[in-house]
Amino acid sequence: MSIPRTRLSTGFIGRAFAVFGAAVNASSAVENGRRPARRDLATLGIDPKAFDQI
């Protein structure tokens, strides 16, 4: 079973944009003294509970 090339590249590009957006949102929140959104931390692979201990 093969995956069509357009679907593979669209998934990869979409995921890359999601990770980049989450990184921008999280860094902006930290710079402004706020806690990043749980969704952004999860997208980046950071455990939200572990982030509270930092």
N, C-alpha and C positions, 0 to 999 in steps of 0.2 A: 504494500500500500504506500503510495507516495503522496506527498503534500504538494499542491500546486505552488509554484514559486512566488506568485503574487501574494498568496495568503501568508506564507512564511515571512516574507519581507515586511508586509504590512503589520504583522504581529510584532516583529522585532522593533520596527520603527515606532510603533505605538507604545510599546513598553519602554523604549528609550526616552520618549517624550514624557511619559508618566514619571519615570525615575528622576529626570532632570527637573521637572516641575516640582516634585516633592522635595528635592534637595534645595531648590530656591526658596520654597515656602518655609521649610524647616530652618534654614540659615537666617532668613529674614526674621522669623519669630525669635530665635535665640539672640540676634543682634538687638532686638527691641525689648529684651527682658521678658518675653512671654514663652510659654511652653508650646512646642510644636504640636500640631494636630496629631491625634493617634493614627489617623489614616496615612499621613505623610511619613510618620516613623515606620509604620508597618510596610509601606511601599519601599522604603529604603532598607528594610530588613533589620530594623532596630526594635528591640522589645520595648514597648512603651513603659513597662514597669521598671525595666533596667535603666531607662533614661532618667527616671525620677531620682535615682541614686547618684547621679552625676552632680 
